[in-house]
Amino acid sequence: MGSDESTCWIDWAVRLQALAQDGLLYAQTSFDVERYGAIRQIAAEMLAASSGWPTERIVGLFDQETGYATPKVDVRGVVFRDEQILLVRERTDGGWTLPGGWADPGDTPSAAVEREIREESGYIAHATKLLAVYDRAAQGHQPPHPFSIYKLFFLCELLGGEPSISDETDDVGFFAADAVPELSLARVTPRQIARLFEHARHPEWPADFD
């Protein structure tokens, strides 16, 4: 299966899962529950065939999702120092990424990204501007994810702190545009990093979206 065709199947599976989740929320009869459960199973099998993930793992993830299906929110902190960008190295895959992660309920987006920067890099930063809101599925991240995700990139002013590692990261550094190390493509892409450097050079630009 070609990459474009695989991407289509993954997109269809994610949309089917969302429809099934909404259907289970509003189901009126046991027949409705059975039918939407069957749709969810088909979505899991489609995603497994397209992504290589075990079907059982995907079903388990789907089963954890209840209520109306909405995109998950991932926040990323963009911190510059002397025209270099702050990156942290992920323990899980050895790739580098902008500090960040899932936004927690009760956090504002800016509080979430400031917390992630502090926890993953040791630096203290203050969010000053939203640079981009991207749909992960449209950005070329690998591997694909079974849920819809919006990625929020915030420009943050460096206030202080010292580099330190965490349970999730094992190295911290600042990198010039022409010296960016191998990235964790599940979290950030070379095209995104290049675009963020362009935003730094053009502070008058509005935020990117989609």
N, C-alpha and C positions, 0 to 999 in steps of 0.2 A: 504494500500500500504506500503510495507516494505521500510526501509530507503535507501537501495541500489537501489531499483527500483525507488523510488522518486527522488534520485539523478540523475539517468539516464534521467528521464523525464525532469528535470530542465535543465540538460546539453543540451538535444535535443532542448528544447524551446529557450534557449539562442542562440544556433547556428542558429536555424530557423529565429529568430529575426534579427540576423546579416546579413543573406542572404537576408531577405526581405528589410532591410535598404539599402544594396548595390544595390539590384534590383531597388528600388525606385529612387536611385541616377542616375542610368543609363537607366531608362525606356524610351522607344522611343515613345510609343503610350499610349492612355488612357486604352487600354486593359491590357498592361503591368502594369500600375499603379494599376488597379483594382485587378489583380492577386496577385501582391506583397503585396498589402494592405490586401488581404484575408489571405495570408500566415502569415503576422504580427498578424492578429486577432487570427488565430489558435495558434500561438506561445503564445500569451497572455492568451488564454484559457487553454492551457497546463500548463503554469506556475502557473496560478491561482489554477488549480486543484491539483497541486503538492505541492504548498507552502502555500495555504490558504489566499493569498492576493486577494482582490477583483479584478475581471477582469478589471473593469473600471479604477482602479488606475494604473494597469500595462499598459493598452492601453495609458493612459495619459503620462506615463513615456516614452513609446516607441515613441509616437508622438513628443516628444521633441528632439529626436535624429535624426539628419540629417547628410548627408555626408557619407563618407566611414566609416564603423564600425570598430573601433579599441578598444583594452582594455583600460579602465580607469586606472589611476595610483594613488595608495594610498601610502603615505610615512609614516614611523614610526621611531621615534627616540629612540635609545637604549643608555641610559645614566646610568653608574654605579658610585656608591660612596661607598667606603668601602665594596665592594663585595655585594652591594645591588643595585637593579634595580629601576629606576624611573618609577612610574605608576601614572596615573590620573584617577579619578572616573567620569564616564559619567553621566550626568544628565538624559539622556533619558532612560537608563535601570538600573542604579545603579551599573553597573559592572565596573571593573578597566581595564585599557588598557595602552599601550605605547602611549605617546603623538604623535599625527599625524592626517592625514586627506588627502583630495584630493590635489594633486599638481596643482597649478594654472598655466595657460599659461603665459609665460614670466619669470617664476621662473626656475632656475636650480634645479635639484633634491635636492642638498645639501642645497640651500637657502630655499626651501620649507620645509624641515624637521626642519631646525633651526628655522624658523618662527613659525612652529606649536608647537615646544617645548616651545618657549618663550610665545606664546599666551595662551597655555593650562596649563602650569605649573608655569610660572613666572621665570624659570631658563634660563640662557644663555648658549648655548652649541655650539660647532663647530663640524661639521661632519668630521670624519677622515677615515672611511672605510665602504664600502658596505658589509654587512654581508649576505644578502639573497635577492633573488628575487623569490617570490612565486606566483603561480596562485591561487587566492582565492578559486576557485571552487574545487581545489584538496587538500585543507587544512582542511576541516571539519568545516568551519565556519557555524554558525547558527544565524539567518535564512539565507536561500539562497538569492542571489541577482539576479535581472533580467538582469544584464549586466556582461560582462567579466571584471575582475579586476586583475591587477598585483599589488602586495604588495612589496614595497621596504623597507628593514630594514637597517638603517644606525647606526653604532657605532658612538657615539658623545662624545666629551670631555667636561666635565662640566667646565665652565669658571667663573660663578658667578650667580648673581640674587638671588631672594628670592621666596619661594613658594607662589603662589597666584592662586585663582580660576578664572574661566572665564564664559562666557555665556554657554559654552558646558560642563564644568567640575566643580565639587563642592568639590573636595578634591584632595590633592597631597601628595605623600609619597614615601619613598624608602623601598624596601622589600627584605629580604633574599630569597634565592631559596626555602627554606623549609617553608616560611611564606607568599607565594603569595596569595592575597585575591581572592574572586570570580571574574572571568574575564568577560568582555563584549565579548562574543564569536563571535559577528558580526565583531569584530575588531582584536582580537588576541586570540590565543588558548593556553592552558597549554603546549602542545607539542612545540609550537614556543618559549614560554618563557624559557622552559627547554633547548632548543637548543641554545638560545642566551646566557644563562649562560655558556654553554659549549664553545661557541665561546670566551667568556671572559677569560676562563681558557686556551684556545688554540689560542693565537693571530696569530699564524702562519697558521691557517686554511684558505683556500680560501673561497670565498662566495658560499653559497648554491644557487641553482637555480631549478626552476620548482616546 
